[in-house]
Amino acid sequence: MQELVLVAEDGTKVLIEAGALSPTLKYRQFETSSKEAGGILIGEYRGDDLRILSVTEPGELDQRSRCRFSRRSPHHQEAANKAWLSSDSIQTHIGDWHTHPQDYPLPSFLDYREWRKKLPQRPMLLVILGRKANWYGMWNGEVFINVTEYEY
């Protein structure tokens, strides 16, 4: 995957490094038996902007069904902690990703409800992978903001 630049309505820019989302592609839900998958985005804050470097993949303890993913495996937090320690406190959990069994996904009511309950009071990138396209959004600590791909 090539690098991708996203721009939020509030002007925040997000750089997704080339290959950072590549591990997620195998979880796209092409089959009716495919279960939702998800993980966290690991990256760094650059002033008001975000840089995504890697992701975690689903673990054994994560709860997965056709239309639901619930992150339960401790390896997600362990990966964030490891990135934090190995980067002199620069890299951290900077967003979440999960799949939907749709060509062009949109967040569900449940997605919004869970994000409001669980996301910290700082900017976080949200990614939903569909079969043909991805949805990108941002939580700014208070509200959700639309994000679009930047065209060079």
trRosetta pair geometry for C-beta under 8 A, 3 or more apart (Angstrom, degrees):
i j d omega theta_ij theta_ji phi_ij phi_ji
1 4 7.5 -36 159 -27 108 109
1 18 6.2 179 96 -159 66 58
1 19 5.7 157 53 -79 86 32
1 20 7.5 -88 81 40 126 57
1 21 5.7 -45 71 63 169 90
1 22 5.0 -159 6 -71 111 84
1 25 7.6 177 -51 -48 122 130
2 18 5.5 -39 -154 -113 31 97
3 15 6.5 -8 -176 -172 114 89
3 16 6.4 165 -159 85 61 60
3 17 5.7 -39 -111 -147 97 30
3 18 4.4 -59 -51 -51 74 77
4 15 7.6 151 81 -159 49 44
4 16 4.3 -2 57 54 96 112
4 21 7.9 -5 16 8 133 131
4 149 6.5 -63 -170 -132 104 100
5 13 6.5 -18 -168 -169 96 102
5 14 7.1 151 -159 80 47 55
5 15 5.7 -17 -104 -103 75 66
5 16 7.7 -156 -73 21 28 74
5 149 7.3 98 79 -165 56 61
5 150 4.0 -42 102 44 103 127
5 152 7.7 98 35 -62 128 88
6 13 7.1 149 81 -161 54 51
6 14 4.1 -8 58 57 104 107
6 16 7.0 52 -9 -15 106 104
6 125 7.6 111 65 -131 150 124
6 136 5.4 -115 -129 146 148 159
6 147 4.9 25 170 172 122 113
6 148 6.8 162 -154 82 76 28
6 149 5.9 -52 -102 -101 70 44
6 150 6.4 -165 -105 -13 14 90
7 11 7.2 -28 -170 -143 95 28
7 12 7.4 154 -157 82 50 48
7 13 5.6 -21 -103 -104 71 70
7 14 7.6 -159 -70 21 28 76
7 147 6.9 164 81 -154 31 70
7 148 6.0 -22 60 63 81 78
7 150 5.0 89 -18 -71 107 102
8 11 6.8 -29 75 43 81 22
8 12 4.1 10 35 55 125 95
8 13 7.6 -135 12 -68 81 26
8 14 7.2 77 -31 -17 96 105
8 138 4.8 -35 -105 20 134 149
8 140 7.9 139 162 -71 156 107
8 145 4.8 47 -171 124 115 128
8 146 7.0 144 -152 87 64 44
8 147 4.8 -36 -93 -97 69 83
9 145 5.1 -143 37 -172 101 98
9 146 5.0 66 -35 57 117 85
9 147 7.6 -102 -15 -75 72 43
10 140 6.6 53 11 -89 157 146
10 145 5.6 -55 -7 -140 105 153
11 48 7.5 21 103 121 96 140
12 48 5.6 -120 -109 145 83 96
12 49 6.0 160 -164 -104 70 55
12 50 7.0 36 169 -1 112 95
12 123 6.4 -174 -141 -140 161 152
12 138 6.4 164 75 -173 139 172
12 140 7.6 -178 -19 -102 149 102
12 145 7.5 88 32 98 122 153
13 49 4.5 -13 64 -125 82 118
13 50 7.6 -164 98 35 49 64
13 150 7.5 11 -136 -44 97 145
14 49 6.8 -172 -78 -169 38 80
14 50 4.6 -7 -115 68 82 102
14 51 7.6 176 -160 -81 55 30
14 52 6.7 32 178 -16 100 105
14 125 5.6 102 -130 -92 151 134
14 136 7.8 -162 63 -177 149 135
14 138 7.5 -168 -44 -82 135 123
14 147 6.9 6 16 -155 133 136
15 49 7.3 44 -4 159 91 119
15 50 7.3 -168 30 98 62 56
15 51 4.8 -6 63 -117 102 75
15 52 7.0 -162 96 25 52 72
16 20 5.2 -137 -179 57 80 133
16 21 6.2 9 174 -23 132 111
16 52 4.4 -9 -116 57 68 122
17 20 4.5 100 63 -40 82 118
17 51 6.9 52 -41 178 98 89
17 52 6.3 -145 10 89 79 64
17 53 5.5 32 15 -115 138 48
19 22 4.7 -28 -155 -10 59 129
20 41 7.8 50 157 -146 119 92
20 43 7.8 27 -151 -79 148 109
20 52 5.0 128 147 123 159 94
20 53 5.8 -162 -113 168 120 14
20 54 5.7 -119 -143 -82 81 30
20 55 6.5 108 164 -22 74 91
21 24 5.1 -48 -175 29 75 120
21 25 7.2 92 134 -43 82 85
21 52 7.6 31 -51 126 88 136
21 55 6.4 67 -112 -24 48 138
21 97 7.4 162 -128 -111 98 164
21 127 7.3 -124 -116 166 128 165
21 129 8.0 159 -177 -82 121 123
22 25 6.0 -37 -162 -1 43 116
23 26 7.2 -48 -177 19 45 104
23 55 5.7 -158 61 67 116 111
23 57 5.6 -100 151 -68 124 112
24 27 5.7 -65 -171 35 57 113
24 28 8.0 82 140 -47 75 75
24 37 7.6 174 -148 102 75 117
24 39 7.5 -138 -93 34 99 114
24 55 5.9 -6 -48 88 105 167
24 57 7.5 -167 -87 -103 58 81
24 97 5.9 -56 -111 133 149 147
24 99 7.6 171 180 -63 99 98
24 127 7.9 12 177 115 175 133
24 129 5.7 177 146 -45 121 155
25 28 6.2 -17 -170 -19 49 108
25 129 7.6 -153 -102 -156 43 149
27 34 7.9 136 -176 -172 54 115
27 37 3.6 -90 -163 52 138 146
27 57 7.6 175 -46 -146 133 92
27 58 7.2 126 -109 -6 141 117
27 99 5.2 -147 128 -38 101 141
27 129 7.0 93 86 75 95 145
28 34 7.7 -14 116 179 40 160
28 99 6.1 -178 -114 -133 36 130
28 129 5.8 -104 -94 141 80 117
28 130 7.5 39 -142 130 99 23
28 131 5.6 116 175 -111 113 52
29 34 3.8 174 -139 103 72 132
29 35 7.5 -147 -108 62 110 11
29 36 6.9 -28 -64 -85 135 51
29 66 7.8 106 -152 -156 141 65
29 99 5.3 140 -23 147 102 129
29 100 7.0 -106 25 115 134 24
29 101 4.0 -81 111 -100 145 74
29 131 6.6 -83 68 -71 66 93
30 34 6.3 96 43 -28 48 151
30 131 5.9 116 -90 -128 67 110
31 34 4.5 122 60 -30 80 96
32 66 7.8 -6 177 -127 57 126
34 66 7.4 92 85 -125 53 69
34 99 7.9 -69 144 120 118 147
34 101 6.7 152 80 -102 106 105
35 64 4.1 81 147 150 132 110
35 65 5.8 -95 -140 -160 102 7
35 66 6.0 -80 -113 -76 58 37
35 69 7.7 122 151 -84 88 88
36 64 5.7 -160 68 -149 68 83
36 65 6.7 9 22 67 99 46
36 66 7.0 69 -20 150 85 16
36 67 6.5 72 -33 -144 125 11
36 68 5.9 -171 34 74 141 17
36 69 3.9 -121 119 -44 114 101
36 98 5.8 25 176 175 107 107
36 99 5.2 -171 -143 70 64 86
36 100 7.0 10 -111 -92 107 37
36 101 7.4 -93 -72 -33 81 88
37 57 7.4 -16 172 -166 122 72
37 58 4.6 -98 -151 -33 92 130
37 62 7.9 71 -142 117 61 148
37 64 6.4 8 -87 -121 56 132
37 69 6.2 130 -131 -108 5 140
37 98 6.6 -178 93 -148 39 67
37 99 5.1 39 43 8 75 118
38 58 6.5 75 47 -77 44 92
38 62 7.3 -172 58 -166 82 144
38 69 4.3 124 2 134 120 150
38 71 6.2 -91 97 -66 112 98
38 96 6.7 16 180 178 118 93
38 97 5.8 -176 -147 98 75 56
38 98 3.1 -23 -90 -97 120 86
38 99 6.8 -143 -64 4 74 67
39 55 5.3 101 92 169 127 93
39 56 3.7 -156 -173 83 124 75
39 57 5.4 -61 -55 -87 149 13
39 58 6.3 -120 -59 -57 96 47
39 71 7.1 121 -114 -109 35 119
39 76 6.0 -168 -154 -109 75 109
39 96 7.6 -175 99 -151 32 63
39 97 6.0 -3 58 58 69 93
39 98 7.8 148 11 -79 45 65
40 55 6.9 173 85 -153 42 63
40 56 5.1 32 40 23 79 112
40 71 7.5 72 -46 -132 88 158
40 76 5.0 112 -3 -167 117 107
40 79 7.2 168 60 77 117 120
40 80 6.3 -30 105 -60 154 114
40 93 5.0 -45 180 -137 140 98
40 95 7.0 143 -168 85 65 44
40 96 5.8 -45 -113 -102 58 61
40 97 7.5 144 -128 18 10 79
41 52 5.1 -47 -176 -133 119 112
41 54 7.8 154 -160 87 51 39
41 55 5.7 -32 -104 -101 54 79
41 93 7.4 100 70 -162 55 55
41 94 5.2 -75 104 72 97 81
41 95 3.6 1 42 66 129 94
41 96 6.6 -110 1 -49 91 14
41 97 6.0 95 -52 -24 95 102
41 125 5.8 -36 58 70 161 109
41 127 7.0 99 -57 8 130 121
42 52 7.5 102 72 -155 38 65
42 53 5.8 -59 102 63 82 93
42 54 4.8 -12 58 67 111 85
42 55 6.8 -175 12 -87 84 25
42 56 7.2 85 -27 -31 110 84
42 79 6.4 -107 -60 136 142 105
42 80 6.1 -161 -104 -101 105 66
42 83 4.9 171 -170 -46 133 171
42 91 5.9 41 168 172 96 108
42 92 7.1 -163 -147 102 71 17
42 93 6.5 -44 -99 -95 67 42
42 94 6.5 101 -147 15 20 96
43 50 5.9 74 108 177 139 87
43 51 4.9 -171 -176 94 115 55
43 52 4.2 -80 -65 -106 142 36
43 53 4.8 150 -104 2 69 81
43 54 7.6 169 -65 28 67 56
43 91 6.4 -109 167 -141 11 82
43 92 7.5 -38 69 57 44 56
43 94 4.1 -67 51 33 93 153
43 95 7.4 13 22 13 118 101
43 125 8.0 26 30 19 142 128
44 50 7.5 163 85 -154 38 56
44 51 5.2 -8 57 57 82 103
44 53 7.1 42 -5 -21 88 121
44 87 7.3 -134 -80 155 123 153
44 90 5.0 0 -121 154 129 88
44 91 5.1 -66 -66 -94 94 57
44 92 7.0 97 -102 19 53 77
44 94 7.0 -87 -32 -65 14 147
45 48 8.0 -28 -171 -133 97 9
45 49 7.4 140 -164 80 57 43
45 50 6.2 -36 -107 -101 56 65
45 51 7.9 -177 -88 19 11 80
45 92 7.8 -10 -11 39 92 116
45 94 7.2 -180 -54 -118 74 119
45 122 7.9 -69 -76 168 142 125
45 123 7.4 119 -110 60 111 112
46 49 4.6 -28 71 74 94 96
46 50 7.1 175 22 -89 84 12
46 51 5.6 60 -18 -19 120 111
48 123 7.8 90 -172 -13 63 156
50 94 5.7 151 -154 173 118 130
50 95 7.5 76 176 -33 153 121
50 123 6.4 -137 -55 118 122 123
50 125 5.9 -172 109 -37 160 116
52 55 7.9 19 177 -60 111 83
52 94 6.5 -153 -98 85 74 129
52 95 7.0 -43 -100 34 116 129
52 125 6.5 -68 -67 47 124 155
53 83 7.8 153 73 -145 131 134
53 91 6.5 -51 32 -128 144 124
54 79 8.0 -122 109 170 121 124
54 83 7.5 -165 51 -93 122 136
55 97 6.1 -28 -136 27 131 138
56 59 7.8 -26 160 -36 114 101
56 75 6.5 162 -159 117 131 91
56 76 4.7 173 82 -115 164 71
56 79 4.8 166 -83 38 117 160
58 62 4.7 -112 -157 52 88 152
58 64 6.5 26 -152 -62 149 135
58 69 7.5 -102 -100 -149 119 119
58 73 7.3 120 -177 5 50 140
59 62 5.2 115 56 -15 66 101
59 72 7.7 -129 73 76 104 67
59 73 2.8 97 68 -122 134 173
59 74 7.8 -90 92 40 167 45
59 75 4.8 143 -80 32 146 122
59 76 7.1 -127 -6 -34 126 85
60 73 6.3 111 48 -99 55 121
61 72 4.5 -116 133 106 93 101
61 73 4.1 141 54 -85 96 69
61 74 7.3 32 48 -4 147 69
62 69 6.8 -2 168 -167 115 85
62 70 6.7 170 -168 83 69 54
62 71 5.7 -29 -120 -124 102 41
62 72 5.2 164 -102 36 38 82
62 73 4.9 -48 -41 -14 82 103
63 68 7.2 -25 121 121 99 103
63 69 7.1 153 87 -158 65 37
63 70 4.0 5 54 52 110 105
63 72 5.8 68 -14 -9 85 130
64 68 7.4 171 -151 93 31 66
64 69 5.6 7 -110 -111 72 75
64 70 7.9 -145 -63 30 43 66
65 68 4.7 22 50 48 103 93
65 69 7.9 -153 34 -67 60 47
66 101 6.3 -15 177 -26 82 149
67 100 7.8 34 -134 -143 68 71
67 101 6.7 -76 -87 16 74 117
68 110 7.6 -50 -112 125 94 156
69 98 4.7 -171 54 -145 145 131
69 99 7.3 98 -34 41 143 72
71 76 5.7 -1 -173 -8 123 164
71 96 7.7 -116 -28 -137 145 117
73 76 6.0 107 84 -13 84 92
74 77 5.7 -55 -165 43 61 106
74 78 5.8 64 139 -25 82 108
75 78 5.1 -55 -140 42 39 118
75 79 6.1 46 157 -26 70 99
76 79 6.0 -53 -154 30 26 109
76 80 6.8 23 149 -14 61 105
76 93 7.8 62 157 -106 91 124
77 80 5.6 -54 -150 38 37 112
77 81 6.2 38 151 -20 68 105
77 93 7.8 -32 -114 -57 55 138
78 81 5.6 -52 -146 37 32 113
78 82 6.3 34 154 -21 65 106
79 82 5.7 -52 -146 36 31 112
79 83 6.4 31 155 -18 64 105
80 83 5.8 -54 -148 37 31 110
80 84 6.3 35 152 -23 64 107
80 92 6.1 40 -167 -163 98 51
80 93 4.1 -15 -119 -49 140 95
81 84 5.6 -55 -149 34 31 116
81 85 6.3 23 157 -14 66 108
82 85 6.0 -58 -146 40 29 106
82 86 6.0 14 162 -9 66 115
83 86 6.2 -64 -137 45 25 101
83 87 5.9 4 168 -4 64 121
83 91 3.9 -92 158 112 105 121
83 92 6.7 -174 99 -77 114 24
84 87 6.6 -77 -143 45 16 97
84 89 5.8 21 -175 -114 81 48
84 90 7.9 170 -136 45 48 37
84 91 6.1 -131 -77 81 41 69
84 92 5.5 52 -86 -92 97 74
85 89 7.8 25 -93 -64 29 60
86 91 7.5 -20 71 45 83 126
87 90 4.2 -102 139 50 113 93
87 91 4.0 94 18 9 161 100
94 123 8.0 6 -165 106 82 79
94 124 6.4 177 170 -129 42 64
94 125 6.3 27 132 18 86 97
95 124 4.7 148 -97 -180 63 75
95 125 3.4 -37 -92 62 154 73
95 126 6.0 -145 -162 -64 103 37
95 127 6.8 72 143 -6 128 93
96 115 7.6 -150 42 -106 140 95
96 119 7.8 -110 -6 -92 123 101
96 124 6.9 28 0 162 83 121
96 125 7.9 -173 32 92 46 58
96 126 5.8 2 62 -119 85 70
96 127 7.3 -160 101 34 47 72
97 126 7.7 154 -87 -166 47 43
97 127 4.1 -15 -110 71 92 106
97 128 7.4 176 -156 -81 62 29
97 129 6.7 42 180 -20 106 101
98 127 7.8 148 22 90 44 67
98 128 6.2 -16 72 -116 70 70
98 129 7.4 -140 113 23 28 85
99 105 7.8 -158 -174 -66 45 158
99 128 7.1 113 -132 -168 19 65
99 129 4.7 -40 -106 69 73 97
99 130 7.6 140 -160 -85 71 28
100 105 3.7 125 51 -120 135 128
100 106 7.9 -75 62 39 175 36
100 108 7.9 156 -114 -30 127 103
100 128 5.3 22 -10 177 113 115
100 129 7.3 169 21 76 68 47
100 130 5.6 -24 66 -94 96 75
101 131 7.5 34 -164 -41 41 108
102 105 4.7 133 65 -85 111 67
102 106 7.7 -38 81 13 156 67
102 130 5.1 -52 87 -134 72 112
102 131 6.8 -140 110 5 26 96
103 130 5.6 54 145 156 19 123
103 131 4.8 -55 -106 58 51 104
103 132 4.3 13 -169 13 85 115
103 133 7.0 47 151 19 67 86
104 130 5.5 139 -100 110 13 173
104 132 6.3 -35 -61 66 70 106
104 133 5.1 18 -113 49 73 119
104 135 7.7 96 175 -58 61 98
105 128 4.3 -123 113 127 138 120
105 129 7.1 63 13 94 146 18
105 130 3.7 -171 -16 -68 94 106
105 133 7.5 -157 20 85 73 78
105 134 7.4 -17 43 -145 109 34
105 135 4.9 -110 89 -7 87 119
106 128 7.5 119 -135 73 4 154
106 135 5.9 142 -101 -93 38 158
107 111 3.9 -129 -163 86 92 142
107 112 5.6 101 139 -49 129 83
107 115 7.8 -33 -153 -8 142 139
107 126 7.4 15 -79 140 128 139
107 128 6.4 -173 -75 -33 67 147
107 135 6.8 -151 -35 120 74 149
107 137 6.8 -32 -32 2 132 153
108 111 4.7 112 49 -3 69 98
108 112 7.4 -137 95 1 43 83
109 112 6.0 -57 -155 38 33 108
109 113 6.2 33 150 -20 67 109
110 113 5.6 -55 -144 38 32 113
110 114 6.1 29 159 -17 67 107
111 114 6.1 -62 -148 39 25 106
111 115 6.2 23 157 -18 64 111
111 128 7.4 -22 -128 -77 156 132
112 115 5.8 -57 -144 38 28 111
112 116 6.3 30 158 -21 64 106
112 144 7.1 -67 -127 -39 98 149
113 116 6.0 -56 -151 33 27 110
113 117 6.6 21 154 -15 62 109
114 117 5.8 -61 -150 39 32 109
114 118 5.9 -7 167 8 69 120
115 118 6.5 -78 -133 51 23 89
115 119 5.1 13 -176 -21 70 121
115 126 6.6 -9 -114 -98 142 142
115 139 6.0 -161 169 -72 118 140
115 144 7.5 64 109 -82 144 113
116 119 7.1 -33 -99 28 13 101
119 124 5.2 -136 -154 32 120 153
119 139 4.9 13 142 110 163 166
119 141 8.0 -137 126 -106 107 38
120 124 7.0 120 47 -47 81 127
120 141 7.3 -33 119 -115 61 80
121 141 4.2 59 -172 -155 56 101
121 142 7.5 42 -142 -55 83 66
122 141 5.3 40 -66 -81 16 111
123 138 6.2 -10 -159 -176 92 111
123 139 6.9 159 -146 86 41 59
123 140 5.4 -9 -95 -125 79 51
123 141 6.5 -52 -53 -31 47 91
124 138 6.9 157 77 -157 44 63
124 139 4.6 -2 53 54 96 105
125 136 7.0 -29 -168 -160 97 93
125 137 7.8 142 -163 81 52 43
125 138 5.8 -33 -106 -102 53 79
125 147 7.5 37 -136 -54 86 172
126 136 7.1 140 80 -161 62 44
126 137 4.4 -20 64 68 113 89
126 138 6.7 -172 14 -85 87 26
126 139 6.4 78 -31 -18 117 94
126 144 7.9 -34 21 -135 144 104
127 134 6.0 -15 -165 -177 92 122
127 135 7.3 151 -157 80 43 57
127 136 5.8 -9 -103 -104 71 70
128 134 6.6 157 80 -162 50 68
128 135 4.3 2 53 52 103 105
129 134 5.3 -29 -107 -107 54 93
130 133 5.3 8 59 64 120 57
130 134 6.4 -173 19 -89 79 34
130 135 6.9 72 -22 -16 109 89
136 147 4.2 -84 120 89 102 120
136 148 7.5 163 68 -87 117 17
136 149 7.4 116 21 -57 143 73
137 144 5.7 -5 172 -169 125 105
137 145 6.9 149 -172 72 74 49
137 146 6.6 -51 -120 -116 79 35
137 147 5.5 179 -110 13 24 106
138 144 7.1 142 79 -159 45 57
138 145 4.5 -26 69 62 99 101
138 146 8.0 -15 26 71 88 8
138 147 5.2 102 -18 -53 99 121
139 143 7.7 -172 -147 98 59 24
139 144 5.9 -35 -95 -99 64 64
139 145 7.6 170 -89 15 16 83
140 143 6.1 -2 41 57 105 66
140 144 7.9 167 4 -106 81 16
140 145 5.6 59 -32 -17 111 125
